[in-house]
Amino acid sequence: MGDFWVFGYGSLMWRPGFAHVETQRARLHGYRRALCVTSHVHRGTPERPGLVLGLDRGGSCLGLAFRVPGDLRDEVVGYLRARELVTLVYLERLLPVRLDGGGTVPALTYVVDRGHEQYAGALEVDEAARRVSGAVGVSGANEEYVLNTVAHLKALGIRDHWLDGVAEKLVPPQP
């Protein structure tokens, strides 16, 4: 089998964790980046859940597409499934992404399952910030996850105004 593409929109963008031979900015139409997944383990607890990113229906999402050599397909797909499908809140899909370098390619993508109990739905900026603030899980503070994601997006020249709004609510105003 030939090379294949993986689309990253959150932590996969700055910590893919798998071998790849090319990275391009890419846009996925029909889905948007959102803090729409309740986290009971990595960024929260059952008593104080946090929020992590998911691809939810509507709009479009600018992210990164990673080209993976075909001979690594089983290894990389196995890694991604272990990472993304732990609680089955994401659905694995092969969706078309438009590469900045030109052309459209099918990319392995993980979108939120709206029927899953961890789906938080569409949240206003203030509500998302309230849920993120103070939540801590085995992977660390939820605020750190959001602020780190926003910083990496900005470093890549990607603006996500909704997520920026959440991050602004998490940072105390400077005197």
Secondary structure as GFF3:
##gff-version 3
##sequence-region A 1 175
A	DSSP	beta_strand	4	8	.	.	.	ID=ss1
A	DSSP	alpha_helix	11	14	.	.	.	ID=ss2
A	DSSP	beta_strand	22	39	.	.	.	ID=ss3
A	DSSP	beta_strand	50	68	.	.	.	ID=ss4
A	DSSP	three_ten_helix	70	72	.	.	.	ID=ss5
A	DSSP	alpha_helix	73	84	.	.	.	ID=ss6
A	DSSP	beta_strand	90	99	.	.	.	ID=ss7
A	DSSP	beta_strand	104	112	.	.	.	ID=ss8
A	DSSP	alpha_helix	125	132	.	.	.	ID=ss9
A	DSSP	beta_strand	136	137	.	.	.	ID=ss10
A	DSSP	beta_strand	140	141	.	.	.	ID=ss11
A	DSSP	alpha_helix	142	155	.	.	.	ID=ss12
A	DSSP	alpha_helix	161	170	.	.	.	ID=ss13
###
